[in-house]
Amino acid sequence: MPAVDWGMFFTSRLVLPWSRDQLILSDFLNANSYDPSQTQFRILPGTNDWLIAAFPYQISRLLVLYRKSVHAIYLDSSTLALAGTYEVTRNFGCVGRRTVANCGPSILWLSDIGVIQMQVNSELSLQNTAAPLSDPIQDVIDTINWAYASAAVAVFWNNRYYLAVPTGSSVTNNTILVYNFLNQMWESVDTYPGGYDVLNFHVMSYGGKKRIFTVGTYGFVSLTEENTTDEFGAPGSTANYTIAGNLKTRNYLATTYDLKKIRRYQLEANLDTGESFTTNYVLSNPDYTLPEPTQTTSSSDTDKAYTIRHTVNRRGVSSRVEFTTTGGRPEFKSLLIEGSATSRATTSFP
């Protein structure tokens, strides 16, 4: 077997990067035997593009990810010999080899334009969506330190795609982005105290069930998605850190850009013992922020339902509510904003 950086199994063969733009496949059921005349495959000779990763997506098809383009290799269905290749796209490629993950019918990875999602269509071909999967969080994608993004890692676990990337001036993966396939939305951008980073994710059995772990630069193995607070420090002397959550609703327009008088808003929430949060009501055009008192629970409260109403009595075009958790993990169920349009201008319908 050649000395290479990585390899993967595909149809009882070992796939290896032979050079910057070539793949080589081992003989069938033999990872120590290679025939360069028959199984060496070069897709983009003489171009400014180089091989990043390979990933199987059907019984006899292999997705080949270059830095600036995407290709696929298909084998003969009866002999499993190399049959040919086709180009999927040259509009984007793959930034990090370990960001590729299979999520049901989709294959996801990190590219220069964000997180790409490709799905297998009825003809067993790969088809990408019109916009990147990360388009709703493009402001977060823009903070990635692309000079070190090749070390980004990802994993699929519990119906979620976890992607660890370096953001800001960090040279290690200090931020975890979480996409929920059940909600079809990005549900979290997780940051941590200094000194914590993610070299890789591992999904292993622990305590009788599958759980997700991270491995850091300094040798720490961390169990994630477990507690309502973070624990850091050496074993036996850990310290608890409150997880400060932040949630912003969309801007409510009430189907019109006319000036409105916002009267009040009503929030339905469930709070358990020790859980608390603060709210800010943000009005646009004219800009105005109305801070509200912290909502807390007493020691006797257990999973108690709250109906919280606040008066606004301000004029504006659109508005939203921002929540910041200061203890525990409050559950927000619904939000209702009450107001009325005050403009008497003629309304035009396109």
CORSUL-V461726 format. One record per residue. N is the residue number from 0. PHI is phi in whole degrees, -180 to 180 (NA if undefined). Layout:
n=N phi=PHI
n=N phi=PHI
This chain:
n=0 phi=NA
n=1 phi=-65
n=2 phi=-83
n=3 phi=-130
n=4 phi=-79
n=5 phi=-156
n=6 phi=-161
n=7 phi=-154
n=8 phi=-89
n=9 phi=-153
n=10 phi=49
n=11 phi=63
n=12 phi=-129
n=13 phi=-104
n=14 phi=-100
n=15 phi=-131
n=16 phi=-79
n=17 phi=-79
n=18 phi=-155
n=19 phi=-65
n=20 phi=-136
n=21 phi=-131
n=22 phi=-114
n=23 phi=-134
n=24 phi=-111
n=25 phi=-74
n=26 phi=-68
n=27 phi=-62
n=28 phi=61
n=29 phi=-149
n=30 phi=-79
n=31 phi=-109
n=32 phi=-125
n=33 phi=-134
n=34 phi=-124
n=35 phi=-58
n=36 phi=-74
n=37 phi=-114
n=38 phi=-120
n=39 phi=-89
n=40 phi=-132
n=41 phi=-116
n=42 phi=-100
n=43 phi=-123
n=44 phi=-72
n=45 phi=73
n=46 phi=-116
n=47 phi=-85
n=48 phi=-147
n=49 phi=-142
n=50 phi=-73
n=51 phi=-115
n=52 phi=-156
n=53 phi=-138
n=54 phi=-153
n=55 phi=-76
n=56 phi=-131
n=57 phi=-144
n=58 phi=-58
n=59 phi=-131
n=60 phi=-127
n=61 phi=-129
n=62 phi=-83
n=63 phi=-115
n=64 phi=-105
n=65 phi=-96
n=66 phi=-69
n=67 phi=-125
n=68 phi=-157
n=69 phi=-132
n=70 phi=-136
n=71 phi=-138
n=72 phi=-111
n=73 phi=-125
n=74 phi=-104
n=75 phi=-67
n=76 phi=-66
n=77 phi=-96
n=78 phi=-99
n=79 phi=59
n=80 phi=-86
n=81 phi=-60
n=82 phi=-108
n=83 phi=167
n=84 phi=-146
n=85 phi=-147
n=86 phi=-89
n=87 phi=-87
n=88 phi=-164
n=89 phi=-122
n=90 phi=-80
n=91 phi=-159
n=92 phi=-134
n=93 phi=-125
n=94 phi=-87
n=95 phi=-129
n=96 phi=-61
n=97 phi=-87
n=98 phi=-91
n=99 phi=-77
n=100 phi=-146
n=101 phi=-97
n=102 phi=-125
n=103 phi=65
n=104 phi=-82
n=105 phi=-111
n=106 phi=-121
n=107 phi=-118
n=108 phi=-162
n=109 phi=-95
n=110 phi=-122
n=111 phi=-65
n=112 phi=-100
n=113 phi=123
n=114 phi=-84
n=115 phi=-95
n=116 phi=-123
n=117 phi=-118
n=118 phi=-124
n=119 phi=-82
n=120 phi=-88
n=121 phi=-67
n=122 phi=-96
n=123 phi=64
n=124 phi=-102
n=125 phi=-88
n=126 phi=-134
n=127 phi=-95
n=128 phi=-75
n=129 phi=-64
n=130 phi=-122
n=131 phi=-60
n=132 phi=-61
n=133 phi=-88
n=134 phi=-57
n=135 phi=-65
n=136 phi=-118
n=137 phi=-61
n=138 phi=-64
n=139 phi=-77
n=140 phi=-58
n=141 phi=-66
n=142 phi=-87
n=143 phi=-66
n=144 phi=-83
n=145 phi=-68
n=146 phi=-65
n=147 phi=-121
n=148 phi=-72
n=149 phi=-65
n=150 phi=-92
n=151 phi=-62
n=152 phi=-133
n=153 phi=-150
n=154 phi=-157
n=155 phi=-106
n=156 phi=-155
n=157 phi=54
n=158 phi=63
n=159 phi=-134
n=160 phi=-106
n=161 phi=-101
n=162 phi=-128
n=163 phi=-101
n=164 phi=-135
n=165 phi=-84
n=166 phi=-121
n=167 phi=66
n=168 phi=-95
n=169 phi=-68
n=170 phi=-103
n=171 phi=-124
n=172 phi=-74
n=173 phi=-109
n=174 phi=-134
n=175 phi=-115
n=176 phi=-101
n=177 phi=-123
n=178 phi=-109
n=179 phi=-99
n=180 phi=-75
n=181 phi=-75
n=182 phi=-87
n=183 phi=58
n=184 phi=-148
n=185 phi=-76
n=186 phi=-105
n=187 phi=-161
n=188 phi=-123
n=189 phi=-98
n=190 phi=-120
n=191 phi=-138
n=192 phi=-61
n=193 phi=-58
n=194 phi=98
n=195 phi=-100
n=196 phi=-145
n=197 phi=-125
n=198 phi=-82
n=199 phi=-166
n=200 phi=-101
n=201 phi=-142
n=202 phi=-104
n=203 phi=-138
n=204 phi=-80
n=205 phi=-152
n=206 phi=67
n=207 phi=91
n=208 phi=-152
n=209 phi=-72
n=210 phi=-138
n=211 phi=-108
n=212 phi=-122
n=213 phi=-123
n=214 phi=-116
n=215 phi=-106
n=216 phi=-62
n=217 phi=-91
n=218 phi=88
n=219 phi=-84
n=220 phi=-108
n=221 phi=-115
n=222 phi=-86
n=223 phi=-110
n=224 phi=55
n=225 phi=-123
n=226 phi=-108
n=227 phi=-87
n=228 phi=-133
n=229 phi=-86
n=230 phi=-122
n=231 phi=-130
n=232 phi=124
n=233 phi=-69
n=234 phi=-54
n=235 phi=94
n=236 phi=-140
n=237 phi=-80
n=238 phi=-122
n=239 phi=-89
n=240 phi=-127
n=241 phi=-66
n=242 phi=-84
n=243 phi=-85
n=244 phi=-94
n=245 phi=-138
n=246 phi=-133
n=247 phi=-121
n=248 phi=-78
n=249 phi=-71
n=250 phi=-80
n=251 phi=-90
n=252 phi=-110
n=253 phi=58
n=254 phi=65
n=255 phi=-149
n=256 phi=-91
n=257 phi=-68
n=258 phi=-67
n=259 phi=-129
n=260 phi=-106
n=261 phi=-86
n=262 phi=-90
n=263 phi=-161
n=264 phi=-135
n=265 phi=-131
n=266 phi=-121
n=267 phi=-107
n=268 phi=-145
n=269 phi=-113
n=270 phi=-126
n=271 phi=-104
n=272 phi=-59
n=273 phi=83
n=274 phi=-90
n=275 phi=-155
n=276 phi=-160
n=277 phi=-121
n=278 phi=-127
n=279 phi=-128
n=280 phi=-98
n=281 phi=-112
n=282 phi=-107
n=283 phi=-117
n=284 phi=53
n=285 phi=-82
n=286 phi=-73
n=287 phi=-160
n=288 phi=-123
n=289 phi=-112
n=290 phi=-73
n=291 phi=-117
n=292 phi=-64
n=293 phi=-68
n=294 phi=-94
n=295 phi=-128
n=296 phi=-122
n=297 phi=-93
n=298 phi=-67
n=299 phi=-92
n=300 phi=-79
n=301 phi=-136
n=302 phi=48
n=303 phi=-94
n=304 phi=-85
n=305 phi=-119
n=306 phi=-117
n=307 phi=-114
n=308 phi=-121
n=309 phi=-135
n=310 phi=-86
n=311 phi=-112
n=312 phi=52
n=313 phi=-136
n=314 phi=-102
n=315 phi=-176
n=316 phi=-89
n=317 phi=-141
n=318 phi=-155
n=319 phi=-149
n=320 phi=-123
n=321 phi=-113
n=322 phi=-114
n=323 phi=-129
n=324 phi=-80
n=325 phi=-115
n=326 phi=-174
n=327 phi=68
n=328 phi=-132
n=329 phi=-60
n=330 phi=-108
n=331 phi=-99
n=332 phi=-99
n=333 phi=-158
n=334 phi=-138
n=335 phi=-126
n=336 phi=-112
n=337 phi=-111
n=338 phi=-165
n=339 phi=-144
n=340 phi=-75
n=341 phi=-109
n=342 phi=-80
n=343 phi=-110
n=344 phi=-68
n=345 phi=-65
n=346 phi=-97
n=347 phi=-109
n=348 phi=-114
n=349 phi=-71
